[in-house]
Amino acid sequence: MLTKKCWSGLKQLMTTQDKRTTTHNSTYPQVAVQWLNQASCLLSNYFGNSVRFWLGLQDDYDVEEEMSKKAKEFKAIKQYKINAA
């Protein structure tokens, strides 16, 4: 079970001053990146799986959200085709 100390650490990270940083081609508040990393570590310890599993879930979600938001823009892009000689 996650301890009160762990939860208070997460709460403190969430209320820290918003500093912007570039991570994985996206701009997130630095505190959000720290919170996500710490939460992933806590969840992996609790459920007995890897940190990368939790980070991968968030990454998959972020990609799907972006694809959904910009679907029209992406459809307008013509695909590159190689002309075989």
QUIKA-V251418 format. One record per residue. SS is DSSP state (hx for helix, st for strand, lp for the rest). OMEGA is omega in whole degrees, -180 to 180 (999 if undefined). D_FIRST is the distance of its C-alpha to the first C-alpha in Angstrom with 1 decimal. Layout:
ss: (SS/SS)
omega: (OMEGA/OMEGA)
d_first: (D_FIRST/D_FIRST)
//
This chain:
ss: (lp/lp/lp/hx/hx/hx/hx/hx/hx/hx/hx/hx/hx/hx/hx/lp/lp/lp/lp/st/st/st/st/lp/lp/st/st/st/st/hx/hx/hx/hx/hx/hx/hx/hx/hx/hx/hx/hx/hx/hx/hx/hx/hx/hx/lp/lp/lp/hx/hx/hx/hx/hx/hx/hx/hx/hx/hx/hx/hx/hx/hx/hx/hx/hx/hx/hx/lp/hx/hx/hx/hx/hx/lp/lp/lp/lp/lp/lp/lp/lp/lp/lp)
omega: (179/-176/177/-180/179/-179/179/176/177/180/179/178/-178/-177/178/180/-178/176/-178/177/178/-179/178/177/177/177/177/169/-178/-180/179/178/178/-180/-180/179/-179/179/179/177/-180/-180/180/177/-178/-176/177/175/-173/175/-179/176/-177/177/178/177/180/179/178/179/-179/180/179/178/-180/178/180/-178/-173/-177/-180/180/-180/179/-178/-179/178/-178/179/179/178/176/179/-179/999)
d_first: (0.0/3.8/6.2/9.5/11.4/10.0/10.8/14.0/14.9/14.8/16.8/19.2/19.8/20.5/23.0/24.8/28.4/29.1/30.6/31.8/31.6/32.6/30.0/30.6/33.8/32.1/32.0/28.7/28.0/26.8/23.8/22.8/23.0/21.0/18.2/18.3/18.2/15.2/13.3/14.4/13.3/9.7/9.8/11.8/9.6/6.6/9.6/11.9/14.7/16.8/16.8/20.2/19.1/17.3/20.3/22.6/21.4/22.0/25.3/26.5/25.8/27.8/30.6/31.0/31.0/33.7/35.7/35.7/36.7/39.5/40.7/44.3/44.5/43.4/45.8/48.7/48.2/50.8/49.6/51.3/53.6/55.4/59.0/59.9/63.3)
//
